[in-house]
Amino acid sequence: MINVTVEQGGQPVAAVMNFALHPAILAGDNWLYSADFPGYMGESLSRLSGNGFIPMFFNSCCGNVNHVDYADRTQGRGFQMAQRVGYLMGVAACESRNRAVPVEGNGISISREMVRLRRLKISEDQHRWSEEVIRKAQERPARGQVDGLPDEHYARVWSEMYRQQGEDDLAEVCALRVGNLGIVTLPGEMFCEFGLHIKKQSPAQHTVVIELANDALGYFPTREAFEQGVTNPRREPPFTNAMRERNSPLPP
């Protein structure tokens, strides 16, 4: 976790937390609106910091990260687990102030690049399957489920991809530098390896990587995940070609 705290008069008045974890502790069988664990995290931090404190949360690259320990059969979901995770993270963010170091330098710089991405192709067989699933879903809509998504979801995604597969997509990537603090924004649900790679290559002393920024272009798996058969990607392995053209080492 990275916690960037803003102080006035020596007292914390706001904080930006950056952590990689899917806010999906409330699973697909619960259709209530909720802020999930980030909401409880902000609540916890506000209580610990006093009235008027402003907490903000930006998710880091967590396309393949959730809270579930599959070796622990007693681990649950639902509001209680979301509160537990959020409160623990709020306490951790508050305690991290004891190790805080100031952001040195007052210069601000920003860069922006539009990265062209090729869309994955949908075969005629996949398109026919999608149209049939959508037709049946109109007669009998799918119910929510604890894990994963119903076929209707994938059918609608594939149908949309089929209509757009002849067009390249544009992904906006931004980098902001404030003194020795770097902030990178990416426009989708990135696998965590990309966030780790960016932090490793960053020239800044501290680097915050924010996903789902400026756009929501779906999941961005690594090339290795594609080879393993990852589900629900919409584009070819992301950024890898662009990074190779820049002679930048890549995550697998």
N, C-alpha and C positions, 0 to 999 in steps of 0.2 A: 504494500500500500504506500502511496505517496500522498502526503497531506501538506497542502500549501495553505498556510494560515496568514490572514491579514490582521495586523494589530494597529490599534490606535491608542496612544498614551500608555503603551506597554501592556495593553490588555487585548486579548483576541476578540475580534468582532465578526469575523467571517472565516470560512475555510472551504477549500476545494479538495475533495477526496477523489482519488483515482485508484481503482482496484478492478481486477479482472474476475468477474463472476456473473453468470447469467442471472438476471432478475426474474427467475422462473421457478421460484420455490413453490409458489401457488401454481399447481399443475393445470393441464388442459381440462380437467374435470371440474374446475372452479372458474366460472365466467364472471365473477364479481370484479369490479374495478378496484385496483389496489396499486400502491407504490412499491409493493413487495419489500424486500429487505432494505433498499435504499431509503424508503420512507421511515422505517424503524431506526436506521442508522442516523438519519438526520434528527429524529426525535430524541434519541439517546444523547447525541452530541450537544443538542440545544439545552437539554436538561443539565448536562454536566458543565456547560459553559455559561449559563445564565441567560436571563431575558434579553431579547434583542439580537442574539447571536444568529448569524445567517449561514446555514450549512448548504453546500452544493456538492453534488455527486456526478462524476463523469466516468462512465464505464470504460475500462481498458479493453484490450483485445481478449475476448472471452468466447469466441465462436465455438470452441470445443472445451469449455470449462463450465461445470455446474457444481452445486453444493453436495452432490450425492457421493457417498462412499459406499460402493456396491458390496464391500466386504462387511458392512455394518447393517444387518437386517432390521435393527431397531430404529434406524434413522428414518424420520418422517418428513412429511411435507406440510402444507397448510399454514395458517396464520401463526401458529405457535412456533414453528420452525423458522418462518420468516422473521419473526420478532427476535428469536434467539440469535440468529446470525447477524441481524442488523444491530442489536444492542452490543454484541461482542465487538463488532467492527467499530461502533461508535466509541466504545471504551478504548480500543486500540488506537484510534485516531487521536483521542484526547491525550493518552499517555505518550504518543509520539512527539508531542510538543516538548517534552523534557529533553529530547535529542535534537531539537530543531537547530538549524543553522540558517543564517540570513542569506537571502538572495543577493549576491554581490553584482554590482554594476547597475546602471540605470538606462542603458541603451535598449531600444526596442527595434526589432527587425522582423519582417514577415516575407514568406515566399509562398507561391501557389502554382500548382501544375495540374493540368488536366491530362490524365492517363487514359489512353484509348484501350478498351478491352473488347475482345471478341466474345460474342455470346455463344453458349453451347447450342449445338444443333439438336433438334427434336425430330426423330424419325416419323415416317408416316404411321407406323404401327403404334408408336407412343401417342401420336396425335389422335388416332382412332380410339385407343383405350381411354384417353382423357375425355373425349366427347361422350363416350358411353357412360363413364363414371359420373360426369356432370349431369347427364340426362336422368340417370337413376337417382341421383341425389336430390333432384327437384321433386321427385315423388316421395322420397324418404330421406330427409336431411340427416347427416351424420351427427352422432352425439359426441360430446367431449370425452377424452380419455386421459388417463393419468400420464402416460408417457407417449411421446411421438405425436404424430398428426394423422388424421383420417385420410383415406385415399382421395377424398374430394378436394382436400387442400392441394395435394400434389397434382391432381388433374387440372385444377384451375391455373396453377403455376405453369405447368407444361403447355397448356393451351395459350397462355399469354406469351411464353417463350417462343412457341411455334410462329405466332404472328409477327414477332419482332426479330427473329433469328437472322434476318438478312442485314440488320443494322448493327453497327458497332455501338458500344456504350462508352460514355465518358465518366470517369471517376475523378472527383476533385480531391487532391491531396494538398494539405496546407502545413506549413511549419512556421512556428512563432518562436522568437528568441527574446527573452527578457533577462538581461544580464547573463548569469550562468544557468538559467532555467530554460529548458527547451520544451515546447509543446507541439505535438504532431497530431493532426486530425485525419481520420480515414473514414470513407463513406459507406461502411457496411459492417457486418458481423465478422470480424477478422479472427482467424485462429491465433492462439496465444503465441505461437512461434514467431509470427510477424512482429508482434509487440516486443518480444525479447530481442529479436534481431535489430530492430530500430534502436532500442536502448543501448545495445552493444556497440553499434556503429555511430551513435550520436556524439558530436564533439562537446555537447553541453555536459556540465557536471551532474545535473539532474534533468531527467526527461520524463515528461508526462505524455502518454500515448492515449488518445481518445478515439473510440470507434463510434460508428453511427453518427458521424458529424457531417453536416451539410447535405446528407443524402442517406438513403437506406437501400442499398443495392443488393441486399441478400447476404448469404454466407460466402466467405472467401477462404476456402481450405488451402492447405499447403499442397504442393505437388505430390508429396508422399500420401496424403490423405486421399487425393484423387485416385492414386494407384490402388489404394485399399478399398475403394468403392464407397466413398463418402456420399451421403444422401443430401439432396436438395441444393446443390450448387446451381447457379444460373449462368455462370461465366467460366471461361477457361481459367486455368491456374493464374491467380491474380498477381500483377506487378512483376512476376518472375522475368518475363521477357524484357520489360523496361529496366529492371535492376541489372540484368545481364548486360544490356547495352551500356550501362554506366560502370561496368566492371565491379559491381558491388557483390560481396559474398552473400550467398543466399541460405536461408534455412532449408532443411530438406523437404 
